[in-house]
């Protein structure tokens, strides 16, 4: 072997060793600790609240909307070509429907509170999916995103914070064994599940933005004008304030497209993630206000975006909020001031 070949081989071995070291370091980091626990907990609480509201919203109309003799015919629900799983199809009796419906509502509440979180996540997925399949005509897109994400969250540690499970562990002073193989595998599954949720959100934004780019009305800036004029979703007496201003409509139309396409790329830089999440929340708050028929969809997307920011982002936000409110309190006059 010549001296040149020896040096090339040494550089190759060094580069390979560097890559291996980086991979092992990443595995050690992802398996030895769990990140985004605050975001995962907030997403759990929000999705649980939305699911519980889903049951409460139609509670007094449940038999008409979801029951065996409801508006969606039973033969359509159980047709051979409709090969979907639903626990409601096990029996056509009203008693079975009432049992499933009320158990599903309780499970949604327990999932929100974080009691036996992993089991409740799986059960909430099964019961919510089953109810949605009973009458698919009532869905708005947010329901579909919810059940997809719930399946991912089964493998995430969503009950580590702000949960009954966390309170019990603190009371018993139970600390996880971070060196055990079970904890390390669980951490890898946790991070994989979070990544799957983030990719799902990015896919929704990117696909939506690319479809908008192809639309003529999105290209000429008039799409939001027609959307705000839809009576089924609009807010009477308010939407006209926006669609009567042509410049504002065009600016908001183009801004929506640009943001949806740019969202996934903003997440690549960690410091820009709060900006992306804030933009997404504001956009969906606008959809919830001015297209009230898509309230569930908007709330679901906001819930999913809460998971994107890391624990350090939330700590920084909490610190800024404490500074802000502390500064306000310091400006208030003392109670015993003359």
Secondary structure, 3 states (H helix, E strand, C coil): CCHHHHHHHHHHHHHHHHHHHHHHHHHHHHHHCCCCHHHHHHHHHHHHHHHHHHHHHCHHHHHHHHCCCCCCCHHHHCCCCCCCCCHHHHCCCHHHHHHHHHHHHHHHHHHHHCCCHHHHHHHHHHHHHHHHHHCHHHCCCHHHHHHHHHHHHCCCCCCCCCCHHHHHHHHHCCCCCCCCHHHHHHHHHHHHHHHHHHHHHHHHHHHHHHHHHHCHHHHCCCHHHHHHCCCCCCCCCCCHHHHCCHHHHHHHHHHHHHHHHHHHHHCCCHHHHHHHHHHHHHHHHHHHHHCHHHHHHHHHHHHHHCCCCCHHHHHHHHHHHHHHHHHHHHHCCCCCCC
